[in-house]
């Protein structure tokens, strides 16, 4: 069976979750490449923020996977990252992703 046929057989629920699955795939891909095991709670947190950023992105046209990849990289570099960005505007995060600025939140916290 080819992949198109497999896609056609997916349930409507699975089809509606494809973006979320892609986000999870990116998170696990980054953590695997870094040799890091991320707990489920953190994975869900990264997924939720990634998905919300993806929905809010009006100008950058970033993929959900790009966003998840970036956030996961930041988390791996600083395990308190997800807590630190709670009060940072989504536009600032999206701009950081677009500019590959992994230290953006440090600059924001200094303000």
PELIN-V402008 format. One record per backbone hydrogen bond with DSSP energy under -0.5 kcal/mol. NH is the residue of the N-H (numbers start at 0). CO is the residue of the C=O. If there is no record, write none. Layout:
NH_CO + NH_CO
This chain:
5_1 + 6_2 + 7_3 + 8_4 + 9_5 + 9_6 + 14_10 + 15_11 + 16_12 + 16_13 + 17_14 + 20_16 + 21_17 + 22_18 + 23_19 + 24_20 + 25_21 + 26_22 + 27_23 + 28_24 + 29_25 + 30_26 + 31_27 + 32_28 + 33_29 + 34_30 + 34_31 + 35_30 + 37_35 + 42_38 + 43_39 + 44_40 + 45_41 + 46_42 + 47_43 + 48_44 + 49_45 + 50_46 + 51_47 + 52_48 + 53_49 + 54_50 + 55_51 + 56_52 + 57_55 + 66_62 + 67_63 + 68_64 + 69_65 + 70_66 + 71_67 + 72_68 + 73_69 + 74_70 + 75_71 + 76_72 + 77_73 + 80_77 + 83_79 + 84_80 + 85_82 + 87_84 + 91_88 + 92_88 + 93_89 + 94_90 + 95_91 + 96_92 + 97_93 + 98_94 + 99_96 + 100_95 + 101_99 + 103_100 + 105_102 + 106_102 + 107_103 + 108_104 + 109_105 + 110_106 + 110_107
